[in-house]
């Protein structure tokens, strides 16, 4: 997904916002799979930055973004 490939906060925010409002199960699953397959998770390059971005988004003005960011963080075995 091009928005995640950017590796920046606005791109991640847009994907989390889309996941938060996805009502079609197939679409929601596809967005979740893209988030799970973010190259930063897969390669280990940028994991700390991705976690920092998710932590920042837990304070976002959009409740859906906040909830999705928190949910993603809760799936991690441990984070700071």
Short mmCIF file of the C-alpha atoms (twelve columns), coordinates in Angstrom:
data_MODEL
# 
_entry.id   MODEL 
# 
loop_
_atom_site.group_PDB 
_atom_site.id 
_atom_site.type_symbol 
_atom_site.label_atom_id 
_atom_site.label_alt_id 
_atom_site.label_comp_id 
_atom_site.label_asym_id 
_atom_site.label_seq_id 
_atom_site.Cartn_x 
_atom_site.Cartn_y 
_atom_site.Cartn_z 
_atom_site.pdbx_PDB_model_num 
ATOM 1  C CA . UNK A 1  0.000   0.000  0.000  1 
ATOM 2  C CA . UNK A 2  1.520   3.284  -1.124 1 
ATOM 3  C CA . UNK A 3  0.444   5.229  1.950  1 
ATOM 4  C CA . UNK A 4  2.301   2.844  4.267  1 
ATOM 5  C CA . UNK A 5  5.318   2.737  1.967  1 
ATOM 6  C CA . UNK A 6  5.781   6.456  2.595  1 
ATOM 7  C CA . UNK A 7  6.691   5.633  6.185  1 
ATOM 8  C CA . UNK A 8  5.315   8.903  7.516  1 
ATOM 9  C CA . UNK A 9  2.721   9.812  10.104 1 
ATOM 10 C CA . UNK A 10 0.098   11.211 7.675  1 
ATOM 11 C CA . UNK A 11 0.225   8.050  5.562  1 
ATOM 12 C CA . UNK A 12 -0.163  5.777  8.577  1 
ATOM 13 C CA . UNK A 13 -2.948  7.985  9.920  1 
ATOM 14 C CA . UNK A 14 -4.846  7.758  6.624  1 
ATOM 15 C CA . UNK A 15 -4.631  3.956  6.635  1 
ATOM 16 C CA . UNK A 16 -5.749  3.720  10.259 1 
ATOM 17 C CA . UNK A 17 -8.645  6.069  9.509  1 
ATOM 18 C CA . UNK A 18 -9.691  3.914  6.551  1 
ATOM 19 C CA . UNK A 19 -9.507  0.769  8.685  1 
ATOM 20 C CA . UNK A 20 -11.609 2.420  11.384 1 
ATOM 21 C CA . UNK A 21 -14.496 3.117  8.992  1 
ATOM 22 C CA . UNK A 22 -14.262 0.009  6.797  1 
ATOM 23 C CA . UNK A 23 -17.632 -1.712 6.990  1 
ATOM 24 C CA . UNK A 24 -17.058 -4.401 4.381  1 
ATOM 25 C CA . UNK A 25 -15.317 -7.368 6.011  1 
ATOM 26 C CA . UNK A 26 -13.129 -7.994 2.954  1 
ATOM 27 C CA . UNK A 27 -11.968 -4.399 2.866  1 
ATOM 28 C CA . UNK A 28 -11.300 -4.325 6.594  1 
ATOM 29 C CA . UNK A 29 -9.315  -7.562 6.352  1 
ATOM 30 C CA . UNK A 30 -7.294  -6.260 3.409  1 
ATOM 31 C CA . UNK A 31 -6.396  -3.038 5.238  1 
ATOM 32 C CA . UNK A 32 -5.480  -5.027 8.355  1 
ATOM 33 C CA . UNK A 33 -3.271  -7.318 6.272  1 
ATOM 34 C CA . UNK A 34 -1.520  -4.293 4.781  1 
ATOM 35 C CA . UNK A 35 -0.904  -2.905 8.260  1 
ATOM 36 C CA . UNK A 36 0.373   -6.289 9.468  1 
ATOM 37 C CA . UNK A 37 2.640   -6.568 6.432  1 
ATOM 38 C CA . UNK A 38 4.131   -3.071 6.722  1 
ATOM 39 C CA . UNK A 39 7.750   -3.496 5.602  1 
ATOM 40 C CA . UNK A 40 8.931   -1.825 8.798  1 
ATOM 41 C CA . UNK A 41 7.560   -4.802 10.763 1 
ATOM 42 C CA . UNK A 42 8.871   -7.322 8.267  1 
ATOM 43 C CA . UNK A 43 12.439  -6.037 7.930  1 
ATOM 44 C CA . UNK A 44 12.901  -4.502 11.356 1 
ATOM 45 C CA . UNK A 45 14.012  -1.257 9.724  1 
ATOM 46 C CA . UNK A 46 11.995  1.566  11.182 1 
ATOM 47 C CA . UNK A 47 10.109  -0.480 13.789 1 
ATOM 48 C CA . UNK A 48 10.907  2.033  16.535 1 
ATOM 49 C CA . UNK A 49 9.642   4.882  14.326 1 
ATOM 50 C CA . UNK A 50 6.457   2.971  13.488 1 
ATOM 51 C CA . UNK A 51 5.800   2.336  17.182 1 
ATOM 52 C CA . UNK A 52 6.445   6.020  17.941 1 
ATOM 53 C CA . UNK A 53 3.975   7.013  15.215 1 
ATOM 54 C CA . UNK A 54 1.336   4.645  16.578 1 
ATOM 55 C CA . UNK A 55 1.886   6.016  20.074 1 
ATOM 56 C CA . UNK A 56 1.450   9.559  18.758 1 
ATOM 57 C CA . UNK A 57 -1.748  8.573  16.971 1 
ATOM 58 C CA . UNK A 58 -3.289  7.290  20.208 1 
ATOM 59 C CA . UNK A 59 -3.861  11.007 20.921 1 
ATOM 60 C CA . UNK A 60 -5.351  11.822 17.511 1 
ATOM 61 C CA . UNK A 61 -8.471  13.981 17.296 1 
ATOM 62 C CA . UNK A 62 -10.283 11.191 15.396 1 
ATOM 63 C CA . UNK A 63 -11.535 8.498  17.760 1 
ATOM 64 C CA . UNK A 64 -11.314 5.826  15.059 1 
ATOM 65 C CA . UNK A 65 -7.644  6.610  14.452 1 
ATOM 66 C CA . UNK A 66 -6.966  6.615  18.201 1 
ATOM 67 C CA . UNK A 67 -8.679  3.268  18.667 1 
ATOM 68 C CA . UNK A 68 -6.927  1.639  15.706 1 
ATOM 69 C CA . UNK A 69 -3.517  2.915  16.843 1 
ATOM 70 C CA . UNK A 70 -4.137  1.602  20.343 1 
ATOM 71 C CA . UNK A 71 -5.322  -1.726 19.001 1 
ATOM 72 C CA . UNK A 72 -2.182  -2.071 16.876 1 
ATOM 73 C CA . UNK A 73 0.008   -1.271 19.860 1 
ATOM 74 C CA . UNK A 74 -1.851  -3.758 22.033 1 
ATOM 75 C CA . UNK A 75 -0.954  -6.526 19.583 1 
ATOM 76 C CA . UNK A 76 2.762   -5.975 20.214 1 
ATOM 77 C CA . UNK A 77 4.398   -8.211 22.793 1 
ATOM 78 C CA . UNK A 78 5.977   -5.182 24.445 1 
ATOM 79 C CA . UNK A 79 6.438   -1.520 23.563 1 
ATOM 80 C CA . UNK A 80 7.619   1.669  25.263 1 
# 
